[in-house]
Amino acid sequence: MSKVQTQHIGIHPLLTSDKSIISIVLAAIFITASAIVIDNYWISFILPAVVIAGYFAIFQLKLLYRLLFFFVPISAEVQLSGGLSTDLIGEPILWLLFIVTFLFILWQGVPKKVFSVLSLIILLHFGWILYTSIFSHHPTISLKYALAKSWYILPFYLLPYYLVDNKKDLRSIFKYFIVGTLIAALYFFVQHYQLGLSYLTRTNAGQPIWRNHVNYAATLVITLPLYWYLYKSSYSPNRFLYFIGAIIALVFMHFAYARITYLCMAASVIYAVILKLKLTRLSIVIVLISVISGTLWLHHNNHYLELAPDYNKAIMQMDFENKISATTSGQDISTMERVHRWVAGANMIADKPLTGVGPSNFYETYKPYTIFSFETYVSDNPERSGIHNYYLMVLVEQGWIGLGIFIILIIVAFIKLEERYHNCNDKRDKLLLLCLGTTLMMIITINTVNDMIEVIKIGGIFFFVLSMISIIPDSSRS
């Protein structure tokens, strides 16, 4: 809720001033100090958070929404009781904004511009998740997954229809996100530097903020289109800071030693050409034909068995250059472990093609479907990681209909984006649409070898970009 909105409904401007914000923070500090003195740590942490969050939700909602994008990159994964986990501070803010979105619906109704093809497909996507949860091998796990999905979709996809009024709002959100990411990346880089910036020490250098080096590198790479857009669309004399920020991000990415970042950058350049030449539909057809043909070939005469690794040669590589060459020769352990799980996934699909094994049920159910000849040294999977391909994950857990809905969502998003790009005449609108398109392309590229739509640092941006693709015609004012 902006200052204009609060004044309109009779809230005193003092409550939305900088002095008011300082006062509420000082009050929270006083509560914390008092609670520590009386040895009540629950009050010392929870009550101040509730007070501050409540104030922002009522009087500074737009600022709270921007702060969400600042805190998402610096949020740390914390394990809770009962096998649950959360990302602090970002996810509690999401919970609050989830409630705020419901209050907006009750207070103002659903905006007419929400009713779009993209919104309908997202609703179908969520509805199918709920439906397949009923037939899940572990329904409780699936329902927890569905609940978590709902507080991604509502704040990141639906709430922007109420809060993002113009490109100025959007630029502010981008700025908060890149600053938060840069701070979190600096933390990773410093930790990694103390370990010698070596290839072997990069995986867990950023914990607890970063689960691993891939999450870190993936989040950094999707900021590059945002830096580019902010630099190109700004008339400020300080615009060079965006260029410097992008260079710093590239340096940090280099020392993450993550192959996927190079694929993302290549994919974004190819996509920019496709968008400008109006080749989106043709490209989609080519990709679909290629994927279907490759899948049929692998299945025919069991050609996939030829991909089985040599157990003694598929090992952990000692440096990045060796990892690249080992990937192409089938001797990189992380790549071959992906193949091991993909083969298991194919067997799971054959067993439950319609509804899948249930949302978030892959880890609990995949091991009986694995094939011994594809095993590697890390097949025990103590970190409980997924199948390392989000599209295959959706297929395994939600069946063919679930995958079909998700693929249609992506296809419609790219087609709508191309239509709007070539129908608008404003140069800055075109820059924004290109930024959104390249970001979306990077995210779908990341998820060809990872499962990151449920990771707050990537999944949140995915749904926010989809929202902006729908909103852009109505938020094109500067």
N, C-alpha and C positions, 0 to 999 in steps of 0.2 A: 504494500500500500504506500504510495508516494506521499510527499508532503501536501501536494495539491489535493489528493484524495482525502487525507486525514482532516484537512481544514474544511473540506466540503461537508463532512459528516459531523462537524462540530468539535473536533479534538483541538485543544489549544496548541498553537505552534511551538510553545516552549517544550512540549513533550517530544517534539521531533528535532530539537536543536542539538548541537554538539555538546552543549553544557549538560543536557539531559543524559546523553550517552555516557559522558564522563562520570556523572553522578551515579548512574546505575552500575557501572563497572566498579566504582569505589565501594558501593554498598555490597556488591558481591564479594569483594576482597575482604571487607569487614566481617561478613558472614563466615567466610572461609577461615579467617584468623581466629574468630571466636570459637568455631567448631573444633579447630585443632587444639585450642586451649582446654576445651572440655572433653577432648579425646573422642570426638564423634566424627569419624572420617566420612561416613555416608553423607552427613549434613555438609561437611566441608567441601565435597565435590558436587553432589547432586543438586542441592538447593541453590547455590550460586548459578549453576548452569541453567536451572529451570527459570530463575529470576531473569537472567540475561536473555535467554532464548524467548521467554514470554514477552519481554519488552520489545525486542526486535520484531517478533511476529505480529505484534499489535501496531507498533508505531513506526517501524523501519523495515517493512517487509521486503521492499526492493533491495535494500542493503543486505538483509539477511540472505536473500537469494544469491546475491553476488558473493557473499562470504562462503556460501556452500561450495562454489566453484574454487574458492581459495583454499578451503579446508580439505576438499576431496583429494588433491595430490599429496598432502602432508598427513593424511589419516593413516593410522597404524592399525594393523589387524590384531585384535585381542581375542583370545580364546575364553569363552564363557563356559559355565557348567552345562552338562547335558549334551556335549558335543557341538554346541553352537559357537559362533564367532561373530564379531562385529568389527566395523572399521571406525575407530574413534579419531576425530571428532565428526567426520563427515556423515556417518550413518545416523546418529541421533538427530542431526539437523534434518536429514531426509525424513525421519519419522515425524518430526514436527511439521515439516512442509507437506507431508502426506495428509495430516489432519487439516492443515490450512487449506489444501486443495478441496477437500470435502466441504469445508465451511464456505468456500467460494461458490461451490456448486449449489449449496443450499441457499446462499444469500443472493447470488446474481444469476443462478442458472448456468447452463452450459452455453458458452458463446457460439453463435451460429457458424463462425469460421472453423470451429472444431470439426464440424460434420464434413469430412473429406474422405476420399478413398483411402488415404494413408491411415487415418484414424480408425476406419472400419476394419482394415486389415490388422492393425495392432490389437483391436478389440477381439477379433477372431483368434489371433495368436494367443492372447491371454486366456480366452475362453477354452481353447483347445488344451492349454496347459492344465486348467482346472479339470477338464474332462478326463484327460489321460492320468491325472493324479488318482482318480477313482479306481483305475485298473492297475495301479502301480504295484510293484513287488513290495515296496515299503511306502504306503500311503502317507504316513506321518512326515517322512523326509520330503516327499513331493509337495505336500501342502505347505510346509515351511518354505520350500523353494518358491511356490506360487505367491506366498505372502511377501517374500523378499522382492519378487518381480513386480508386485503391485506398487511398492514404495520406490521403485525405480521409474516405472511408467508415469505415475501421477505427477510427482514433482518435476521430472526431467522432460516429459512430453506434454502433459496437460497444463500444468501451472504457467508455463511461458505464455500461453494464450491470454492470461490475465495480466501478466507482469511485464512482458517485453513489448513496449509500445513503439519503439523506433530503433534505428541503427545505433543511436547513442547508447541505449540500454545494452544492446548486443555487444558493442565494442567494450563497454565496461565489464561485462561478464567475461569476455575473452581476456581482458587485462588481468582480472583477478585470477583466472585459471593459469595463465602463463607465469605470473609472479609466484603463485603457490607451487607450481611445478618446478620452477627454478630454485626455490628455497629447498624443496625436498630433494631435488637433484644434487644440489650443493652438498647436502648431508651425505648422500650416497658417495659422491666423488671424494669428499674428505675422508670418509671411512675407508674407501677403496685405496686412496693415496697412502694412507697409513699402512696398508697391506702390500704396498709396492705397485699398485695399479696393474697387477699381473692378471693374466687370463684365468689362472686357476683360482684366484681369490675373488672373482667378480660376482659369483652367484648370490651369496648371502651378505654382501658387504653393506647393503642398505637396510637390513632389518632393524627395527620392526616396521618402519614406514613402507619399505618395499619388500614384497614377498620374495622376489628373486630379480636377477638382472634383466630378465625378459620383460617383466611388468614395468620395470624402470625405463628400459629403452623404448618400449611401445608407447608409454605415456609421453616421453620426450618427443618422439617422432611425430605424434599427432598435433603437437604445438607448432610445428613448422608452418603449416598453412595459416595458422592464426597470426604468427609473427608477420608473415608475408602480407596478409590482408591488412593488418594494423599499419604496417609501413606504407603500403601503397595507397591506403584510403585516408591517411592522416595529412593534414596541412601544418602540423605543429613543427616548430624548429627543432624539437627534441625527438623527432621521428627516428633519428639515427639510433636511438636506444633499442628500438625493435630489431634493427639489423644486428646490433651487438649481441642482444639476447639470443637471436637465432644462431649466431656463430658459437656462443657459449654452449647452447643446446647441442650443436653438432659435435663440439669437442667432447662433451660429456657422453654423447651417444657413441662416439668412436671407442671410448674406453669401456663401454658396456659389453663390447664384443658380441653383439646379437645380430645374427644374419638377417633376421626379419626386417630390421630397420632399412637395410639396403633394398630389399624387395619392395618395401612400402614406398620409398622415394622413387624408385623406378616406376612402380604402378601409378603413382600420382602424376608423374610427367606424361605417361601414356594416356591416362584418363583426361588430362587437360587438352591433349590433341583431339581425343575422341569427342569431347564436349564441344570444342570449337568447330569441328567439322561435321557435327550432327550425326555421329556414327554410333550413338548409344544403342539403338535397337539392333543394328547389325552386329555390334560387338557382343551383345547379350546372346544372340542366336549362335554366334561362333563359340562362345564359352560353353553354352549348354550342350551343343553338339559335341564339342571336344570332351567334356566331362562324361557324357553318356557313352560316347564311343570308347573312351579309355576304360570306363568301368565294365562295359560289356566284353572288351578284349581280355581284361584281367580275369573275368569270370569264365570265359570260354576256355575249355580244356585245362582249367585250373592254372592259367598262366601266372597267377599271383604267387604261386609256390616258388617261382623263379626268383622272387625278391627276398627269399629267406636268407638271413645273414649268416656269415661264418662266425660262430660263437666266439672263437678265439681271436678274430680280427676286428670285430665290432667292439671297440674299446674307447675309453675316454681319451680324447686328444689333449696334448700338452700345450698347444698354442693355437691361436686363431687361424693362422695360415693352414696348418695341418687339418684343422676342423673343416675348412672349406673344401680342401681336396678330398678328405675322407667322406664328406657328404656325397660328392658326385660318384665315389667308388663304392658306396654302400658299407663303409667301414667306420662311420661315426655312430657312437652308441646311442646318442639322443635321437638321431634320425631313425635308426633301426628300431628303437623302442617304440617310436611313433608307429612304425609299420606293424610291429607286434600287436599294438592295441587296435589299429585300424582293421587288421585281419579278424581280431576278436569281435570288433564292432559289426563287421559284415556277417559273421555267424549269428550274432544277436538279432540283426535285422531279419534274417531268414526265419528265425524262431518266432519273433513278434513283430510282424511288418505293419500292423494297423495302428496300435496304440503305443508300441515300444515297451520298454521295461519300466517306464515311469520317470518323470522329471527328477533330476539329481540322483538317479539310481545307478548310473554307470559303474562307479567304483564298487558298489555293493554286489554287483551281479556279473561283472565281465570275466572274472578269472576262469570259470568253467568253460568259457568259449574260446580261450586262447589255444594256440597251436604250438606244441613244444619246439618245433624247428625254427620258430621265429623268436624264441626267448633270447634275452640279452642279460648282461650282468646286473642290470637295474630293474628287472622284471618283477621283483618283489614289491616294488612301488610303496616303500614305507611312507613317502610324503603324501600318499592318497591323491595323487593328481589324476586328471581326467584323460580323455582320449586324444587330446591335442589336435583337434579339428572341430570347430564349433558346429559346422554344418553336419558332420557325421554324428556329433553328439546329439544334436536335435533329432536326427533320423533314428538313432538308437533309442533315445529316451521318449520321443513323442511320435514315432512312426512316420510313414510316408506323408500323411496329411499334415502333420506338424512341420516337416521339412518344407513341404510345398507352400504352406502359408508363409513361412519365414523367407523363402526365396522370392515369392511374389512380392512381399514387403520391400525387399531390396530392389527388385526390378522396377516396381512402381515408383520408388523414391528417385531412382536415377532418371527414369523417363520424365517424371514431373519436373525434376531439376533442369533437365535439358530444355524442356518446353519453356519454362520460365526464363531461362538464360537467354534464349533467342527471341523471346517476346518482349523483353524489357529493353529500354533505351538508355537508362541511367548507367553510366560507367561504373559507379560505386556499387550499384546493385549487382552488376555482372561480376565485379571483383568478389563480392560477398558470396554469390552463388558458386563461383569457382572454388572459393575457400571451403565452403560446405561440402562440395562434391569431392574435392581431393581428400578432405578429412574422412569422409565416409568411405572412400576407396581405400585409404590406409587402414581403417578399422576392419573392413571385410578381408583385406589382405592379411592382416595380423591373425585373424581367426581361421585362416586356412591351415595353420600349423599350431594354433593355440586355442584355448577356451576362455575368452575374456569378455564376453558380453555380460557375464555375471560379476565381473570385477568392477568395483565402483569407479576406478580411475579411467576405465575404458567404456564400460557399459553405459554409464551415465551420459557421457558425451555422445554415444551412439544415439540414444533416444532424444537427446537435446537437438542434435543435428537434424533428425527426422522432423522434429517439431518446427525448427526454423525453415525447413524446406516447404512446409505447409503455410507458415505464417508470413514468409518474406513478401508476398504481394501486399499484405496489409501493414507491414512494418517497414516499408521502404522510405518513410520520412526520415530525414537526417536528424 
